[in-house]
Each structure stands twice: as C-alpha cells, then as structure tokens.
Amino acid sequence: MFLAWREIAFARVRFGLMAAVVGLIAILVVILSGLSSGLVVDGVSGLMRSPIQAVAFAAGTTTDSAYTRSTVGAAQRDAWAEQPGITHAELLGVSIVNAHDGDAPVDLTLFGVQPRGFVEPAAAEGSALTAPDQVVLSSSARDAGVRLGDTVRVDRVGTALRVVGFTADQRTFGHVDVGYVPLATWQAIHAGVRPGQQPDASDLEVASVVALAGPAARAGTFTAGDAAADTVTRTTRATFGSSPGYTAETMTMTLIKAFLYAISALVVGAFFTLWTVQRTRELTVMRAMGASTRFLVRDGLLQGVVLLVVAVGGGVLVGLGLGALLAGTAMPFRLEAGPVLTGAALLTALGLLGAAVATVRIAAINPLTALGENR
C-alpha cells in the first residue's frame, strides 16, 4: 500500500484527471437512474400503488397496450370469483381520454371501478365516489391546477365529472393522471353515450380487464381460472409492459446505462494499462529486488480501489445534489436508494475489473529485464 500511495501522490494530476472522468460518469449514472425510476413511476404508478395483485385480460389480447385493447364481461368476472384462492375479482375499465377543466385541457386515464370495491383508492383529500358524475383524481392532477369541486368535461361525449377527491400520492398510467370513476360511468363513456342518453344493457356488461387479489393471484396460480374464464392472466408487475411506451422507455434507459458501464470499464482499464506501461521499468527493478508478483498486483489493484471509491463516491454525491434540483421540475425524475446504490456498485466493480485486467500485465514482467536491458 505504501507504493500505491506514493505513486498516487507523485502522479496526482494524472490520477486526478482520471478520477474526474470517472466522477462525471458516476454523475451521469445517478441522473439516468433517477430518470429511469421517474419514467417508471410516471408510466405505471396507477398500477404500482393499487391493491391489484393480478390482471386477467381477454384471451388473444396482444401484450402491447393490452389494457386498452382487452374487453371482458361480467361472466368472466364471475368465473374468476369462483376460483379458490381469489378473494376479490372486479371488473376494471381503462381508457385514455381528452378532457377540459373549464378552458384548460386535461388528459386523463379513466379507471372505471366498482364503488366501495377493493380497487377504489381512499381519498386523502375530499371524499370517495358516491354518485355517477363524480371522479377522484391523482394528487399530481391537483399539482397541475385542478381543484376540488371543479367540473372536468370529457371531450367527444361531453360527460361532466365533478372532482370530489384526490389520492394521497401520484397515480398515473401511460404518463397521464388517473381519474377514478364509477364503473357504470366509465362504461357509458367507453360506449360513446352522451349525457341524457341511455346506454344499452350490453354496454353495462363490458370492461377492460378483471382485477384480482388473493393468495392465488399473489402466487401466480392462473391456469384453472384462465381456462374457466377464457382469459390470459399475469401478475400486476408483469403487466407494466402493457402500459403505453413502458417497454420502449425502460429498454432505452437500460441500454444507455449498459453502455455507460462498459465505457467506464474500458476507460479505467485503458488508464491503468497506460500507467502500467509507463512504469514498467520501475516494476521490473522491484521484481529484481525481490518483490513478488502478488505484491505488485495487489498494489496496482489498491490504486484502482482508491481511485474508483473516491471518484464514484464524489460523483454520486454531486449527482444526488443535482437530482434534488431536478426532482421539483416537470421532468419525470425520482431518486431511489436501490437503483443509485446498484449503479454505483456496478460502476465500481466494472472499473475495478478493467484495472485488474490491466495490472495482470505485471505478472509477465521479467526481473532479468531490469538487469540486462542497458547492456
């Protein structure tokens, strides 16, 4: 360790520049982790924060945008309700609509829920659904300017919904605020029934999916229920990809982070390769004086550990500071300890791997080189 510290002090400018590069990569990793988590929350928090444990789609529904393409009925709900291990089975309607709060446009994902059912969220502000013309909105809609008592009018059909409550936290689907309405109201809007018109009886039997909860739903035991109800059922988390844009966004962020990790390993490896080449003569002299290969390799790796821990730690702290500034903006940004710590650990581990590959060169140093290279 003495040699490692001496070399770091001697070449502090070079090590400082390398630490700065790794620190910048660490900052970018933190920012990307926050963006990735923010996109997930903004895309599917309406599902993440619901008590739904599994979702049954109509058989044959494609995975992409399955929530808005699937159509199920009361018979399928009843078939699931009879399955052992299913404590709750309710129809859930899902549709994305354009609306207006006065003159201000409002985009909403309407969740048609059974009033006082297990899917309906508790209202942290205001009251629960008690009438067909009421809606409970995500707290993020309140932050956007919607207030209790406002009337939100759905475009195309003209249905007026009075805002009676807000959820305690953000509930969004496909980057659009969720509005919870009674299932019958959702069915009328979905069927295009205008105010004053009476929906057909068949319209009141339709929903998008069957929302499930219970031990069987939690365990992923769906075979018998799917056969009885003619559905395809997945756990709620497995249905995140059916939210608009979710798969493309997460794959893009994952690919960017993978390239960042690969770049960090290559950059650190290249630095230590050049550093090893520059001090080959000194290392061969030390070998000739009796220093073991293990000693030299360990010393080189300790330099990598010091560089990476200091650079990554400093970069993460700066990234958290920048992230705190971004969290209050319109950007979908959310810092979570798990992804940040995982990213920092991967960055350190891959950088150390690059340093290890470079320092292996030390094992090939011939001590006779130091004795005979000038003859």
Secondary structure, 3 states (H helix, E strand, C coil): CHHHHHHHHHCHHHHHHHHHHHHHHHHHHHHHHHHHHHHHHHHHHHHHCCCCCEEEEECCCCCCCHHHHCCEEHHHHHHHHCCCCCCEEEEEEEEEEEEEECCEEEEEEEEEECCCCCCCCCCCEECCCCCCCEEEECHHHHHCCCCCCCEEEECCCCCEEEEEEECCCCCEECCEEEEEEEHHHHHHHHCCCCCCCCCCHHHHHEECEEEEECHHHHHCCCHHHHHHHCEEEEECHHHHHHCCCHHHHHHHHHHHHHHHHHHHHHHHHHHHHHHHHHCHHHHHHHHHCCCCHHHHHHHHHHHHHHHHHHHHHHHHHHHHHHHHHHCCCCCCCCCCHHHHHHHHHHHHHHHHHHHHHHHHHHHHCCHHHHHHCCC
